[in-house]
């Protein structure tokens, strides 16, 4: 007598169940859920209906997605990288622009903190200075913020 094997994770879940499982892990935008659930939907109408229902119950919220991404990423990334991530989630351009504008006010301070954690001391030569600038640029910080952080480090 063989005991029944437990079902594989996700096996037999309804479309709404799958969506709730994704939302339990982290905030998702409607576009993200649509991409992830499309393969499991019997029809596009069914998928739209489930997403409409979740949005009506406030399980899907653009504002919470933006807040979550900004809070999670602002300590390590600059405004342009965060903007790119938010745009990739299919969020409204106006909401993304508003979030990015609020981030730009603290761009220099955040860049300085990232620089301090990585390097801690001013560059010894031009090659090291370039390396520091490329590092901050890759993290999505703006050119003005990078210049201010690296040049201020040189003055110290």
SULCOR-V521897 format. One record per residue. N is the residue number from 1. RES is the residue in one letter. SS is DSSP state (2 for helix, 1 for strand, 0 for the rest). PHI is phi as a letter, one per 30 degrees, with the letter a starting at -180 (* if undefined). NEAR is the number of other ideal C-beta (glycine too) atoms within 12 Angstrom. Layout:
n:N res:RES ss:SS phi:PHI near:NEAR
n:N res:RES ss:SS phi:PHI near:NEAR
This chain:
n:1 res:X ss:0 phi:* near:3
n:2 res:X ss:0 phi:c near:4
n:3 res:X ss:0 phi:d near:5
n:4 res:X ss:0 phi:d near:6
n:5 res:X ss:0 phi:d near:7
n:6 res:X ss:0 phi:d near:8
n:7 res:X ss:0 phi:d near:9
n:8 res:X ss:0 phi:d near:8
n:9 res:X ss:0 phi:e near:10
n:10 res:X ss:0 phi:i near:17
n:11 res:X ss:0 phi:d near:12
n:12 res:X ss:0 phi:i near:12
n:13 res:X ss:0 phi:d near:18
n:14 res:X ss:0 phi:d near:19
n:15 res:X ss:2 phi:d near:31
n:16 res:X ss:2 phi:d near:25
n:17 res:X ss:2 phi:d near:19
n:18 res:X ss:2 phi:d near:29
n:19 res:X ss:2 phi:d near:37
n:20 res:X ss:2 phi:d near:22
n:21 res:X ss:2 phi:d near:21
n:22 res:X ss:2 phi:d near:29
n:23 res:X ss:2 phi:d near:30
n:24 res:X ss:2 phi:d near:12
n:25 res:X ss:2 phi:d near:14
n:26 res:X ss:0 phi:a near:19
n:27 res:X ss:0 phi:d near:28
n:28 res:X ss:0 phi:b near:33
n:29 res:X ss:0 phi:d near:35
n:30 res:X ss:2 phi:d near:32
n:31 res:X ss:2 phi:d near:23
n:32 res:X ss:2 phi:d near:28
n:33 res:X ss:2 phi:d near:37
n:34 res:X ss:2 phi:d near:29
n:35 res:X ss:2 phi:d near:20
n:36 res:X ss:2 phi:d near:26
n:37 res:X ss:2 phi:c near:35
n:38 res:X ss:2 phi:e near:21
n:39 res:X ss:2 phi:d near:13
n:40 res:X ss:2 phi:c near:25
n:41 res:X ss:0 phi:d near:23
n:42 res:X ss:0 phi:d near:15
n:43 res:X ss:0 phi:a near:13
n:44 res:X ss:2 phi:d near:15
n:45 res:X ss:2 phi:d near:12
n:46 res:X ss:2 phi:d near:20
n:47 res:X ss:2 phi:d near:28
n:48 res:X ss:2 phi:d near:21
n:49 res:X ss:2 phi:d near:19
n:50 res:X ss:2 phi:d near:34
n:51 res:X ss:2 phi:d near:35
n:52 res:X ss:2 phi:d near:19
n:53 res:X ss:2 phi:d near:21
n:54 res:X ss:2 phi:d near:28
n:55 res:X ss:2 phi:d near:24
n:56 res:X ss:2 phi:d near:13
n:57 res:X ss:0 phi:d near:15
n:58 res:X ss:0 phi:i near:13
n:59 res:X ss:0 phi:d near:25
n:60 res:X ss:0 phi:c near:32
n:61 res:X ss:0 phi:b near:23
n:62 res:X ss:2 phi:d near:28
n:63 res:X ss:2 phi:d near:21
n:64 res:X ss:2 phi:d near:24
n:65 res:X ss:2 phi:d near:34
n:66 res:X ss:2 phi:d near:34
n:67 res:X ss:2 phi:e near:23
n:68 res:X ss:2 phi:d near:26
n:69 res:X ss:2 phi:d near:34
n:70 res:X ss:2 phi:d near:34
n:71 res:X ss:2 phi:d near:19
n:72 res:X ss:2 phi:d near:17
n:73 res:X ss:2 phi:c near:27
n:74 res:X ss:0 phi:d near:34
n:75 res:X ss:0 phi:d near:18
n:76 res:X ss:0 phi:c near:25
n:77 res:X ss:0 phi:b near:31
n:78 res:X ss:0 phi:d near:38
n:79 res:X ss:2 phi:d near:33
n:80 res:X ss:2 phi:d near:27
n:81 res:X ss:2 phi:d near:29
n:82 res:X ss:2 phi:d near:39
n:83 res:X ss:2 phi:e near:32
n:84 res:X ss:2 phi:d near:19
n:85 res:X ss:2 phi:d near:30
n:86 res:X ss:2 phi:d near:39
n:87 res:X ss:2 phi:d near:23
n:88 res:X ss:2 phi:d near:17
n:89 res:X ss:0 phi:d near:33
n:90 res:X ss:0 phi:i near:24
n:91 res:X ss:0 phi:d near:35
n:92 res:X ss:0 phi:d near:20
n:93 res:X ss:2 phi:e near:16
n:94 res:X ss:2 phi:d near:14
n:95 res:X ss:2 phi:d near:26
n:96 res:X ss:2 phi:d near:30
n:97 res:X ss:2 phi:d near:19
n:98 res:X ss:2 phi:d near:20
n:99 res:X ss:2 phi:d near:33
n:100 res:X ss:2 phi:d near:33
n:101 res:X ss:2 phi:d near:17
n:102 res:X ss:2 phi:d near:20
n:103 res:X ss:2 phi:d near:36
n:104 res:X ss:2 phi:d near:26
n:105 res:X ss:0 phi:d near:14
n:106 res:X ss:0 phi:c near:23
n:107 res:X ss:2 phi:e near:34
n:108 res:X ss:2 phi:d near:27
n:109 res:X ss:2 phi:d near:21
n:110 res:X ss:2 phi:d near:33
n:111 res:X ss:2 phi:d near:44
n:112 res:X ss:2 phi:d near:27
n:113 res:X ss:2 phi:d near:24
n:114 res:X ss:2 phi:d near:33
n:115 res:X ss:2 phi:d near:38
n:116 res:X ss:2 phi:d near:20
n:117 res:X ss:2 phi:d near:15
n:118 res:X ss:2 phi:d near:25
n:119 res:X ss:0 phi:c near:25
n:120 res:X ss:0 phi:i near:14
n:121 res:X ss:0 phi:b near:15
n:122 res:X ss:0 phi:d near:19
n:123 res:X ss:0 phi:d near:27
n:124 res:X ss:0 phi:d near:14
n:125 res:X ss:0 phi:b near:11
n:126 res:X ss:2 phi:d near:12
n:127 res:X ss:2 phi:d near:11
n:128 res:X ss:2 phi:d near:19
n:129 res:X ss:2 phi:d near:24
n:130 res:X ss:2 phi:d near:16
n:131 res:X ss:2 phi:d near:20
n:132 res:X ss:2 phi:d near:35
n:133 res:X ss:2 phi:d near:31
n:134 res:X ss:2 phi:d near:20
n:135 res:X ss:2 phi:e near:25
n:136 res:X ss:2 phi:d near:40
n:137 res:X ss:2 phi:d near:26
n:138 res:X ss:2 phi:d near:19
n:139 res:X ss:0 phi:d near:32
n:140 res:X ss:0 phi:j near:30
n:141 res:X ss:0 phi:d near:39
n:142 res:X ss:0 phi:d near:28
n:143 res:X ss:2 phi:d near:21
n:144 res:X ss:2 phi:d near:19
n:145 res:X ss:2 phi:d near:32
n:146 res:X ss:2 phi:d near:33
n:147 res:X ss:2 phi:d near:22
n:148 res:X ss:2 phi:d near:23
n:149 res:X ss:2 phi:d near:37
n:150 res:X ss:2 phi:d near:36
n:151 res:X ss:2 phi:d near:22
n:152 res:X ss:2 phi:d near:20
n:153 res:X ss:2 phi:d near:26
n:154 res:X ss:2 phi:d near:21
n:155 res:X ss:2 phi:d near:10
n:156 res:X ss:0 phi:d near:14
